[in-house]
Structure formats: C-alpha cells, structure tokens
Amino acid sequence: MLDAIRKLIGDSVPGTPGTHSRLHPHDVRVAACALLVELACADGEFSEAEQARIMDILQRHFGVDDAGAKQMLAEAAAANHDAVDHFVFTRQVVKDYDVAQRIVLAELMWQVALADGSLDSQESYLMRKLASLLQLEPAFLAQARKKAE
C-alpha cells in the first residue's frame, strides 16, 4: 500500500507544486486534485473541512508544501471550472495510475466526501460515477470507503 502512495506522488518534489496545469495540462496530480475538488463541491458547498482535507492530502500524498498545495488547489479548481465533464480528469488518471493507485485515490476521495461529517446524496452519486469512470469495481469502492471511515 505504501508503494501505491509513493507512486501516487510520483514526480513531485517536496516544497514545490511541480509542473502541471496551465504549463503542463496533462499532469495527473492536477487531474486527481480536480476530482477531489469536484467531489467536495458536489453538495453545493466547499466547506472549510473539505478544503482543509484536500490541502492535507496534497501535502501528505503529493509531497508539496503549503504554498504548493494552495497553488495546485487553485489550478485544479480552475481546470475543473473549465472542464466540460469529469472524463477529461478520469481519463488522465486511468492512463497514468494503475489499479492500486486508483484505489488509493478512491480512498482519498471518500475522505473528502466525508470530511464535513455527512455524505450528501449528490456526493454518493458522484463517487459511484467517478469510480466507474476510474474503472474501479464496486468492491474496490466499498473497500476504499471502509478505509476512509
């Protein structure tokens, strides 16, 4: 499992946001972060708890410092705003992450969805939809949720 997390942060350098988004739009970290932001906003509110959870994920799993996490979050939010649908992000994740890495991402997504203390029906629906687009079987999604809780 630790190997999956190490692969998840892959090319990131501690203290920097890496090369992504506007400069390199195909960076999988921005795609993964955009999915986290979309999930956090699914219930119509981007709570402080959800924002803090995403910042923590970016720092702990993507290896960036606070400034890098803020920059990556801003760029992922902008990419998410500009995107037509979720497929642009899930396609990048499926291309760059193996199944184990996608399961880790699903666990992180559950952590964001549950960060505000409740699971809205929109969040639950979006989680199932994203899991399907990420080519994760329902059993993997259930396993990821149990780990996140």
C-alpha positions as CSV (number, residue, x, y, z in Angstrom):
1,M,0.0,0.0,0.0
2,L,2.8,2.4,0.8
3,D,4.3,1.7,-2.7
4,A,1.0,2.8,-4.2
5,I,1.1,6.0,-2.3
6,R,4.7,6.6,-3.3
7,K,3.7,6.1,-6.9
8,L,0.8,8.4,-6.4
9,I,3.1,11.3,-5.6
10,G,5.5,10.1,-8.3
11,D,7.3,13.0,-9.7
12,S,6.5,15.6,-7.1
13,V,9.3,17.4,-5.3
14,P,8.8,18.4,-1.7
15,G,8.1,22.1,-1.4
16,T,7.1,22.7,-5.0
17,P,3.8,22.2,-6.9
18,G,5.7,20.6,-9.8
19,T,5.0,21.1,-13.4
20,H,1.3,21.0,-14.0
21,S,-2.0,22.6,-15.1
22,R,-1.6,25.7,-17.3
23,L,2.0,24.9,-18.1
24,H,1.5,21.1,-18.3
25,P,-2.2,20.3,-18.6
26,H,-1.7,16.6,-18.6
27,D,-0.2,16.3,-15.1
28,V,-2.1,13.5,-13.3
29,R,-1.8,15.3,-9.9
30,V,-3.9,18.2,-11.2
31,A,-6.4,15.7,-12.6
32,A,-6.6,13.9,-9.3
33,C,-6.9,17.1,-7.3
34,A,-9.7,18.3,-9.7
35,L,-11.7,15.2,-8.9
36,L,-11.3,15.9,-5.2
37,V,-12.5,19.4,-5.7
38,E,-15.4,18.3,-7.8
39,L,-16.4,15.8,-5.1
40,A,-16.1,18.4,-2.4
41,C,-18.4,20.7,-4.3
42,A,-21.0,18.1,-5.2
43,D,-23.3,19.0,-2.4
44,G,-23.2,22.7,-3.4
45,E,-20.8,23.7,-0.7
46,F,-17.0,23.7,-0.5
47,S,-16.7,23.6,3.3
48,E,-13.6,24.6,5.3
49,A,-13.3,21.0,6.5
50,E,-13.3,19.7,2.8
51,Q,-10.8,22.4,1.8
52,A,-8.5,21.5,4.8
53,R,-8.8,17.8,4.0
54,I,-7.7,18.4,0.3
55,M,-4.8,20.6,1.5
56,D,-3.7,17.9,3.8
57,I,-4.0,15.3,1.0
58,L,-1.9,17.4,-1.3
59,Q,0.8,17.9,1.3
60,R,0.9,14.4,2.5
61,H,0.3,12.4,-0.6
62,F,1.5,14.7,-3.4
63,G,4.6,15.9,-1.4
64,V,4.0,19.7,-1.7
65,D,4.4,22.3,0.9
66,D,1.5,24.7,2.0
67,A,2.2,27.2,-0.8
68,G,2.5,24.4,-3.4
69,A,-0.8,22.9,-2.2
70,K,-2.6,26.2,-2.4
71,Q,-1.3,26.7,-6.0
72,M,-2.2,23.2,-7.0
73,L,-5.7,23.5,-5.5
74,A,-6.2,26.8,-7.3
75,E,-5.1,25.3,-10.6
76,A,-7.2,22.2,-10.1
77,A,-10.2,24.3,-9.3
78,A,-9.6,26.4,-12.4
79,A,-9.2,23.3,-14.6
80,N,-12.3,21.8,-13.0
81,H,-14.2,25.0,-13.8
82,D,-13.0,25.0,-17.4
83,A,-13.7,21.2,-18.0
84,V,-16.8,20.1,-19.9
85,D,-17.1,16.9,-17.9
86,H,-15.3,14.5,-15.5
87,F,-14.0,12.3,-18.3
88,V,-11.0,14.6,-19.0
89,F,-9.7,14.0,-15.5
90,T,-10.6,10.4,-15.1
91,R,-9.1,9.5,-18.4
92,Q,-5.8,11.0,-17.3
93,V,-5.9,9.2,-14.0
94,V,-6.7,5.8,-15.7
95,K,-3.9,6.4,-18.2
96,D,-1.2,7.3,-15.5
97,Y,-2.3,5.3,-12.4
98,D,-2.5,1.5,-12.0
99,V,-5.4,-0.1,-10.2
100,A,-3.7,0.1,-6.8
101,Q,-3.1,3.8,-7.2
102,R,-6.7,4.4,-8.3
103,I,-7.9,2.6,-5.2
104,V,-5.8,4.9,-3.0
105,L,-7.3,7.9,-4.9
106,A,-10.8,6.5,-4.2
107,E,-9.9,6.3,-0.5
108,L,-8.8,9.9,-0.6
109,M,-12.0,10.9,-2.4
110,W,-14.0,9.2,0.3
111,Q,-12.1,11.2,2.9
112,V,-13.0,14.4,1.2
113,A,-16.7,13.4,0.8
114,L,-16.9,12.5,4.5
115,A,-14.8,15.5,5.7
116,D,-17.8,17.7,6.6
117,G,-19.4,14.9,8.7
118,S,-22.1,13.9,6.3
119,L,-22.5,12.2,3.0
120,D,-24.9,14.0,0.7
121,S,-26.8,12.0,-2.0
122,Q,-25.0,14.0,-4.7
123,E,-21.7,13.2,-3.2
124,S,-22.6,9.5,-3.1
125,Y,-23.8,9.5,-6.7
126,L,-20.7,11.3,-7.9
127,M,-18.5,8.9,-6.1
128,R,-20.1,5.9,-7.8
129,K,-19.9,7.7,-11.2
130,L,-16.3,8.6,-10.7
131,A,-15.4,5.1,-9.6
132,S,-17.0,3.7,-12.7
133,L,-15.0,6.2,-14.9
134,L,-11.9,5.3,-13.0
135,Q,-12.6,1.6,-13.8
136,L,-12.9,0.6,-10.2
137,E,-15.2,-2.3,-9.3
138,P,-17.9,-1.7,-6.7
139,A,-16.0,-4.0,-4.2
140,F,-12.9,-1.7,-4.5
141,L,-15.0,1.3,-3.9
142,A,-16.6,-0.3,-0.8
143,Q,-13.1,-1.3,0.4
144,A,-11.9,2.3,-0.1
145,R,-14.8,3.7,1.8
146,K,-14.2,1.4,4.8
147,K,-10.6,2.5,5.0
148,A,-11.6,6.2,4.8
149,E,-14.2,5.9,7.6
